[in-house]
């Protein structure tokens, strides 16, 4: 196994004492100011952009970085400044510059697929660069083989749209009209693309002015000392409160993507060997994540370029999972993930040619199948280390949509990022219909019906979708869309065969499912990876998203909670008996529903429990594994 680091950006400090001499009051002021500026940038983008994906679904992020390219804020993840600094010397940047890129293979791991467009603005004080404001978001269309620039059957990145390496999009305040003309000409939605880019550039320039005022008010040296203090505090906190919860040792676990859009469904392995080093380790106390054993690069677009810049993007992407080790849910919510987590995590990557180390021009537009699965792999391998005190699995992002011509004959594209249920936890049930992207949301029905030729007949929770457990998995969506005009349905989704796994006796949730014309003469299932499924006017598209896995044995769940879930239509009466062993009494119709305590105890006592695996993957795993009910790594 070889550690591959194509480009190295050493982690360092701005001050000699790592911010130890910073005024603690000023540190709080600076940290609050950074969070305020980041929020102001995102608010400005949301209010001035045009596309539904940016304006309404809020599928974009902002970030603030110092001149050493370190992310200072922890509200949400962001892309990287590294590719801009690599191609444009910082000392040659000028006020009013805006840099742009979306090239996956030139982004140092910060951009996962071409529809994610990134703008970066340097912040100046005293005539030199002192920080960066950045925004990146998922845009409607950047060209390529299909509307939306996410062809599910792509075998090359050249099919996925226009690739732009880092360029100077605005030069000292003057927009590069030629570059903008090229990008909009390659888009099926040129007006939306132009408006969204203008919104992002203007918002980042505004954020740069706000940050410049902070430096002018307190001085560059004082503010940079606070930057070091903020990041050093994160490092110290995670070492004390998070690393301390993981015993010294080594554990291995793996999970899988189920299909790549090209080959027949099979197990595309993502594996992590987690090693917790001791305090006296020569390289320090840290977590080592070794991805050796990850499957080969896929023919289809599920690859992710994770190994660039020492995996620094992947470290910050995965680190929020570790917050589940905090002493309480309240403390977990207080912990930021910024560049301060980077020194505590070491990444070891396989040689080029795997799902995490793809070789250009491998396609990547559905790379969410890999990077979202890695969140679960890390949660699973940590669960093995801490006796299951981690959440069960979730899959809370997928892209669905319809496109065609509206009633006036104009082309339209509606895409939506529907969430799903989160996993049950050792202290609580999972949450219903959440989204992995902070602040993201489903599209408002009033907006979509006014703009597109369909009706949203219903939107609710998918009953029984959450995995059974002592703490039940959260529920996914069930959405019914009735087409008013012929069109095409698209989907970029995983977990349609392999369900979200349950842990420590909890059961797997229900997988993703799309049915067209349910109950009608043309009822049919749609593959989770679909570019252009025809849908006739009058037909309904039924979308059911994933439920989270359950935590703990469902036969020890409080029967009163099961009755409550049946009343709330989260669990069906049939599942109450089959999954939880609860014998119901009364009916829902007259509010008399209850349970027979004696019959329930007898029912549960009669269930035999075999030597089950620590993880439950659901029936889909057996289908793809050749008959095995569990993987070797599923046992402690």
Beta strands, then each sheet from edge to edge (+ up, - down):
strand 1: 60-66
strand 2: 98-101
strand 3: 116-125
strand 4: 128-138
strand 5: 167-171
strand 6: 174-175
strand 7: 249-257
strand 8: 268-276
strand 9: 287-290
strand 10: 345-348
strand 11: 399-405
strand 12: 411-417
strand 13: 454-461
strand 14: 477-483
strand 15: 487-492
strand 16: 502-503
strand 17: 513-516
strand 18: 524-525
strand 19: 529-535
strand 20: 540-544
strand 21: 584-585
strand 22: 594-595
strand 23: 615-616
sheet 1: 1+ 4- 3+ 2- 5+ 6-
sheet 2: 7+ 8- 9+ 10+
sheet 3: 12+ 11- 15+ 19-
sheet 4: 13+ 14- 20+ 17- 18+
sheet 5: 16+ 23-
sheet 6: 21+ 22-
end
